[in-house]
Amino acid sequence: MELHYSPEEQAFRDEVRQFLKEKLPADLAAKVKADKRIGRDDIVRWQKILNEKGWLAQHWPKEYGGTGWSPIQRHIYEEEAAAAGAPGTLPFGLSMVAPVIIRFGSEAQKQYYLPRILNSEDWWCQGYSEPGAGSDLASLKTRAVREGDYYIVNGQKTWTTLGQHANMIFCLVRTNTEVKPQEGISFLLIDMNTPGITVRPIITLDGEHEVNEVFFDNVKVPVENLVGEENKGWTYAKYLLTYERTGIAGVGMAKAALRHLKDIARRQTKDGRPLIDDPLFRSRIAAVEIELMALEWTNLRVVAAAEKGGVPGAESSILKIKGTEIRQEITDLLRRAVGPYALPFIPEALDADYDGEPVGPEYAAPLAAHYFNRRKITIYGGSNEIQKNIIAKMILGL
């Protein structure tokens, strides 16, 4: 099964490849391909290069600085960028809060925040989940009470990815407790430097500081930072989550990881033969590759429908489930491919300047950490169990 691209699409692929060859810094690509740590400065550096080219906001309308690319063009770019070893961009501003601001925000919010996202002046994080309100997001308890020209916010958010770097957070807050849970939620844009905000790290299973708890203690937020209408935040949250779940599918990243898996399987040996020649291991690679090909086609159908004005619905749940399961399976096979070399974990080995003694092949050092890290992807963005409920209700009518 192959995708057949038009001459114009092939020309676009050539343009993307040439751009990546000329503009993607070699040290960044080397970090990505070697599974080394990618820091804040690395992400900002690459985003500035993309913005200078006009290729950063790939999903935005052209009038706000977007590319105007078709779904096929975005797919081609994602595929080529992953293959070249380009770092990912920060999704919280570009792919999550920006579409909400563009669709529901005021003109003042669009004029102020969108250029700052493009210029990487603002680093956004997401304030959705709370203790006891993760997949059951409507049960959130963080309160925002209006007092004159401000909302006074009190509560806690958790699992806030890269919040330690952020200067802005978009939050779901409860503004009405007298109605159904979904009807009393609002969407606020909050400056992380406001007095009363505390960020505490959560160290994840792989030993990294990626996520955080964020506490709000009488935080004053200007009323003009409300997106859309008060108590309509649930609508905006669902709009955002459909795009988040579609992005979590990560087809380009999965294809790059699959190529990496095949490369390692050719270098690793079993009974004197390359591991990729082992029938059982080869069949597992083939199975995940077939699943990935089917996911790629489904992803293209969904984004093509969205291009015509639709908003991904239950289809984004399908992409989220299959995409995360495939990415987990690939990291599991990578870990199995190197066998006992996946057991030792030296955190410092993930730094690009690590010069210590490796334990086993150099490519084996990050695999355990990545395996542990990918355990979370079936949970965030709405757990896969919740996504199955959405599919059962919206598609099967159960």
C-alpha positions as CSV (number, residue, x, y, z in Angstrom):
1,M,0.0,0.0,0.0
2,E,1.5,3.3,-1.1
3,L,0.5,6.9,-1.2
4,H,0.8,8.5,-4.6
5,Y,1.6,12.1,-4.6
6,S,1.0,14.6,-7.4
7,P,4.0,16.3,-9.2
8,E,3.2,19.5,-7.2
9,E,3.3,17.5,-3.9
10,Q,6.6,15.9,-4.9
11,A,8.0,19.3,-5.6
12,F,6.8,20.5,-2.2
13,R,8.6,17.5,-0.6
14,D,11.8,18.5,-2.4
15,E,11.4,22.0,-1.2
16,V,11.0,20.8,2.4
17,R,14.0,18.5,2.1
18,Q,16.2,21.3,0.8
19,F,15.1,23.7,3.5
20,L,15.8,21.1,6.2
21,K,19.2,20.4,4.6
22,E,20.1,24.1,4.6
23,K,18.5,25.4,7.8
24,L,18.2,22.5,10.4
25,P,21.3,22.9,12.7
26,A,23.4,19.8,12.6
27,D,23.8,19.8,16.4
28,L,20.0,19.8,16.9
29,A,19.5,17.0,14.4
30,A,22.3,14.9,16.1
31,K,20.6,15.4,19.5
32,V,17.2,14.2,18.2
33,K,18.6,11.2,16.3
34,A,20.6,10.1,19.2
35,D,17.6,10.5,21.6
36,K,19.5,13.1,23.7
37,R,17.7,15.7,25.8
38,I,16.1,18.6,23.9
39,G,16.0,21.7,26.1
40,R,14.0,24.9,26.0
41,D,16.6,26.8,24.1
42,D,16.7,24.0,21.4
43,I,13.0,24.3,20.9
44,V,13.0,28.1,20.7
45,R,16.0,28.1,18.4
46,W,14.2,25.8,15.9
47,Q,10.9,27.7,16.2
48,K,12.6,30.9,15.3
49,I,14.1,29.3,12.2
50,L,10.7,28.0,11.1
51,N,9.0,31.4,11.8
52,E,11.6,33.2,9.7
53,K,10.7,30.9,6.9
54,G,7.0,31.4,7.5
55,W,6.5,27.7,8.3
56,L,5.9,27.7,12.1
57,A,2.1,28.0,12.3
58,Q,1.2,25.3,9.9
59,H,-2.4,25.0,10.9
60,W,-3.3,28.7,11.2
61,P,-5.2,30.7,8.6
62,K,-2.9,32.7,6.4
63,E,-4.3,36.0,7.7
64,Y,-2.8,35.3,11.1
65,G,0.6,34.1,9.9
66,G,-0.2,30.5,8.9
67,T,1.2,28.6,5.9
68,G,-2.1,27.9,4.1
69,W,-0.8,24.4,3.5
70,S,-3.1,21.5,2.6
71,P,-3.4,18.4,4.8
72,I,-1.1,16.6,2.4
73,Q,1.5,19.3,2.6
74,R,1.4,19.2,6.4
75,H,1.7,15.5,6.3
76,I,4.7,15.7,4.0
77,Y,6.4,18.3,6.2
78,E,5.8,16.2,9.4
79,E,7.3,13.1,7.7
80,E,10.3,14.9,6.3
81,A,11.0,16.8,9.5
82,A,10.9,13.7,11.6
83,A,13.2,11.9,9.2
84,A,15.7,14.7,9.2
85,G,15.8,14.8,13.0
86,A,14.1,18.2,13.5
87,P,13.0,18.9,17.1
88,G,9.3,19.1,17.8
89,T,7.7,22.5,18.2
90,L,5.9,23.5,21.3
91,P,2.2,22.5,20.8
92,F,0.6,24.3,23.7
93,G,0.8,27.7,22.0
94,L,0.9,26.8,18.4
95,S,-1.6,23.9,18.2
96,M,-3.7,24.2,21.3
97,V,-4.4,27.7,22.6
98,A,-3.9,29.5,19.3
99,P,-6.7,27.7,17.5
100,V,-9.0,28.5,20.4
101,I,-8.0,32.2,20.3
102,I,-8.4,32.4,16.6
103,R,-11.9,30.7,16.7
104,F,-13.3,32.2,19.9
105,G,-11.0,35.0,21.2
106,S,-11.5,38.7,20.9
107,E,-9.7,40.8,18.2
108,A,-7.5,42.3,20.9
109,Q,-6.5,38.8,22.1
110,K,-5.7,37.8,18.5
111,Q,-3.6,40.9,17.8
112,Y,-1.6,40.5,21.1
113,Y,-1.1,36.8,21.6
114,L,-0.7,35.3,18.1
115,P,2.4,37.4,17.1
116,R,4.0,36.5,20.5
117,I,3.4,32.8,19.9
118,L,5.0,33.1,16.4
119,N,8.0,35.0,17.8
120,S,8.4,32.5,20.7
121,E,8.0,35.4,23.1
122,D,5.4,33.4,25.1
123,W,5.9,29.9,26.3
124,W,2.5,28.4,27.0
125,C,1.5,25.5,29.2
126,Q,-1.9,23.8,29.8
127,G,-4.0,24.1,32.9
128,Y,-6.6,21.4,32.5
129,S,-6.0,18.4,34.8
130,E,-6.4,18.5,38.5
131,P,-6.1,16.0,41.3
132,G,-9.4,14.1,40.9
133,A,-10.1,15.8,37.5
134,G,-8.1,14.2,34.8
135,S,-10.1,12.2,32.3
136,D,-13.2,13.4,34.2
137,L,-12.3,17.0,33.4
138,A,-15.8,18.4,34.1
139,S,-15.3,17.7,37.8
140,L,-12.5,20.4,38.0
141,K,-12.6,22.6,41.2
142,T,-10.2,25.5,40.5
143,R,-12.4,28.5,41.1
144,A,-12.4,32.0,39.5
145,V,-14.6,34.5,41.2
146,R,-15.1,37.9,39.5
147,E,-14.4,41.0,41.6
148,G,-14.7,44.1,39.5
149,D,-12.2,44.0,36.6
150,Y,-10.5,40.8,37.8
151,Y,-11.1,37.2,38.4
152,I,-9.6,35.8,41.7
153,V,-8.4,32.3,41.0
154,N,-7.8,29.7,43.6
155,G,-7.0,26.0,43.1
156,Q,-4.5,23.5,41.7
157,K,-3.5,22.1,38.3
158,T,-1.4,19.0,37.8
159,W,0.6,17.2,35.1
160,T,1.5,20.6,33.7
161,T,4.0,19.7,31.0
162,L,7.0,22.0,30.8
163,G,5.3,24.5,33.1
164,Q,8.7,25.2,34.7
165,H,9.6,27.1,31.5
166,A,6.2,28.8,30.9
167,N,5.3,32.4,31.3
168,M,1.7,31.8,30.2
169,I,-0.9,29.2,31.1
170,F,-4.4,28.6,29.6
171,C,-6.7,27.4,32.3
172,L,-10.1,25.9,32.7
173,V,-11.7,27.4,35.8
174,R,-15.1,27.1,37.5
175,T,-17.0,30.3,37.4
176,N,-20.5,28.9,38.3
177,T,-21.2,26.2,40.8
178,E,-25.0,26.3,40.5
179,V,-25.3,24.6,37.2
180,K,-24.3,21.3,35.6
181,P,-20.5,20.8,35.8
182,Q,-19.9,21.4,32.1
183,E,-22.0,24.6,32.1
184,G,-20.0,26.4,34.8
185,I,-16.5,26.4,33.3
186,S,-14.6,29.3,31.7
187,F,-11.4,29.6,29.7
188,L,-8.8,32.0,31.1
189,L,-5.3,33.1,29.9
190,I,-3.1,33.6,32.9
191,D,0.4,35.2,33.2
192,M,2.6,32.8,35.2
193,N,4.4,35.7,36.7
194,T,1.3,36.9,38.6
195,P,1.7,36.9,42.4
196,G,0.2,33.8,44.0
197,I,1.3,31.2,41.4
198,T,3.6,28.4,42.6
199,V,5.1,25.7,40.4
200,R,6.4,22.5,41.9
201,P,8.1,19.7,39.9
202,I,6.9,16.2,39.5
203,I,9.6,13.7,38.6
204,T,8.3,11.1,36.2
205,L,9.1,7.4,35.9
206,D,12.0,8.0,33.6
207,G,13.7,10.3,36.2
208,E,12.9,13.5,34.2
209,H,11.4,16.9,35.3
210,E,8.8,17.2,32.5
211,V,5.6,17.8,34.4
212,N,4.6,20.0,37.3
213,E,1.9,21.0,39.8
214,V,0.7,24.6,39.6
215,F,-1.0,26.2,42.6
216,F,-3.1,29.4,42.5
217,D,-3.5,31.4,45.7
218,N,-5.8,34.5,45.2
219,V,-4.3,35.1,41.7
220,K,-5.7,38.2,40.1
221,V,-6.5,37.7,36.4
222,P,-7.8,40.7,34.3
223,V,-11.3,40.1,32.9
224,E,-10.0,40.8,29.4
225,N,-8.1,37.5,29.7
226,L,-11.4,35.6,29.5
227,V,-11.6,33.8,26.1
228,G,-15.1,34.0,24.6
229,E,-18.1,34.0,27.0
230,E,-18.1,33.2,30.7
231,N,-19.3,29.7,31.5
232,K,-18.7,28.6,27.9
233,G,-15.2,27.2,28.5
234,W,-16.3,23.5,28.1
235,T,-17.1,24.2,24.4
236,Y,-13.7,25.7,23.9
237,A,-12.0,22.9,25.8
238,K,-13.6,20.2,23.6
239,Y,-12.5,22.1,20.5
240,L,-9.0,22.3,21.7
241,L,-8.9,18.6,22.7
242,T,-9.9,17.3,19.3
243,Y,-6.8,19.0,17.9
244,E,-4.6,17.8,20.7
245,R,-5.7,14.2,20.2
246,T,-5.2,14.3,16.5
247,G,-1.7,15.6,17.1
248,I,-0.9,12.9,19.6
249,A,-1.2,10.3,16.8
250,G,2.4,11.4,15.8
251,V,2.5,9.6,12.5
252,G,5.8,11.3,11.4
253,M,7.5,10.6,14.7
254,A,6.3,7.0,14.7
255,K,7.7,6.4,11.2
256,A,11.0,7.8,12.2
257,A,11.0,5.6,15.3
258,L,10.2,2.6,13.2
259,R,13.2,3.2,10.9
260,H,15.3,3.5,14.0
261,L,13.9,0.2,15.3
262,K,14.8,-1.5,12.0
263,D,18.3,-0.1,12.0
264,I,18.9,-1.4,15.5
265,A,17.5,-4.8,14.6
266,R,20.0,-5.0,11.8
267,R,22.9,-4.2,14.1
268,Q,21.8,-6.4,17.0
269,T,22.4,-10.2,16.6
270,K,20.7,-13.3,17.9
271,D,22.4,-16.7,17.5
272,G,24.9,-15.0,15.2
273,R,22.3,-13.5,12.8
274,P,20.9,-10.0,12.7
275,L,17.9,-9.7,14.9
276,I,15.7,-8.5,12.1
277,D,16.1,-12.0,10.5
278,D,14.5,-13.7,13.6
279,P,11.0,-14.7,12.4
280,L,9.3,-13.8,15.6
281,F,10.9,-10.4,16.0
282,R,10.5,-9.6,12.3
283,S,6.7,-10.5,12.5
284,R,6.3,-8.0,15.4
285,I,8.0,-5.3,13.3
286,A,5.7,-6.1,10.4
287,A,2.6,-6.0,12.5
288,V,3.3,-2.6,13.9
289,E,4.3,-1.3,10.4
290,I,1.0,-2.4,9.0
291,E,-0.9,-0.7,11.9
292,L,1.2,2.5,11.2
293,M,0.3,2.5,7.5
294,A,-3.4,2.2,8.3
295,L,-3.1,5.0,10.9
296,E,-1.4,7.2,8.3
297,W,-4.3,6.8,5.9
298,T,-6.9,7.5,8.6
299,N,-5.0,10.5,9.8
300,L,-5.0,12.0,6.3
301,R,-8.7,11.4,5.9
302,V,-9.4,13.2,9.2
303,V,-7.2,16.2,8.5
304,A,-8.6,16.4,4.9
305,A,-12.2,16.6,6.4
306,A,-11.0,19.3,8.8
307,E,-9.6,21.3,5.9
308,K,-13.1,21.5,4.4
309,G,-14.4,23.2,7.5
310,G,-15.2,20.3,9.8
311,V,-13.9,19.8,13.3
312,P,-12.4,16.4,14.2
313,G,-14.8,14.6,16.4
314,A,-14.8,10.9,17.5
315,E,-12.2,10.3,14.7
316,S,-9.6,12.2,16.7
317,S,-10.3,9.6,19.5
318,I,-9.5,6.8,17.1
319,L,-6.3,8.5,16.0
320,K,-5.3,9.1,19.7
321,I,-5.9,5.4,20.6
322,K,-4.1,3.8,17.7
323,G,-1.3,6.4,17.5
324,T,-0.3,6.1,21.1
325,E,-0.6,2.3,21.1
326,I,1.7,2.1,18.1
327,R,4.3,4.5,19.6
328,Q,4.3,2.4,22.8
329,E,4.7,-0.8,20.8
330,I,7.7,0.6,18.9
331,T,9.4,1.7,22.1
332,D,8.8,-1.7,23.6
333,L,10.4,-3.4,20.6
334,L,13.3,-1.0,20.8
335,R,13.9,-2.0,24.4
336,R,13.5,-5.7,23.6
337,A,15.9,-5.4,20.7
338,V,18.9,-4.4,22.9
339,G,18.0,-6.9,25.6
340,P,19.9,-6.4,28.9
341,Y,21.5,-3.2,27.6
342,A,18.2,-1.5,28.2
343,L,18.4,-2.2,31.9
344,P,21.2,0.1,33.1
345,F,20.0,3.7,33.1
346,I,22.4,6.6,33.5
347,P,20.5,9.8,33.3
348,E,23.6,11.8,32.4
349,A,23.9,9.7,29.2
350,L,21.0,11.7,27.8
351,D,23.0,14.9,27.8
352,A,24.6,15.7,24.5
353,D,28.0,16.4,26.1
354,Y,28.1,13.1,28.2
355,D,31.6,11.6,27.9
356,G,31.3,8.8,30.5
357,E,31.7,5.1,29.8
358,P,28.7,3.7,27.9
359,V,27.0,0.6,29.1
360,G,26.6,-1.4,25.9
361,P,26.0,0.2,22.5
362,E,25.5,4.0,22.7
363,Y,22.2,3.8,21.0
364,A,20.9,1.6,23.8
365,A,21.4,4.2,26.6
366,P,18.2,6.2,26.1
367,L,15.8,3.3,25.3
368,A,14.8,2.5,28.8
369,A,14.0,6.1,29.6
370,H,11.9,6.5,26.4
371,Y,10.1,3.3,27.1
372,F,9.1,4.5,30.5
373,N,8.2,8.0,29.2
374,R,5.9,6.7,26.5
375,R,3.8,4.9,29.2
376,K,2.0,8.2,29.8
377,I,0.8,8.9,26.2
378,T,-2.2,6.6,26.5
379,I,-3.3,8.6,29.5
380,Y,-2.8,12.3,28.7
381,G,-5.1,14.1,26.3
382,G,-7.9,12.0,27.8
383,S,-7.1,8.3,28.6
384,N,-7.6,5.7,25.9
385,E,-10.4,4.2,28.0
386,I,-12.3,7.5,27.8
387,Q,-11.7,7.7,24.1
388,K,-13.3,4.3,23.6
389,N,-16.3,5.6,25.5
390,I,-16.5,8.6,23.1
391,I,-16.3,6.3,20.1
392,A,-19.0,4.0,21.5
393,K,-21.3,7.0,22.1
394,M,-20.7,9.1,19.0
395,I,-20.1,6.5,16.4
396,L,-21.8,3.3,17.6
397,G,-24.6,5.1,19.4
398,L,-24.2,3.0,22.6
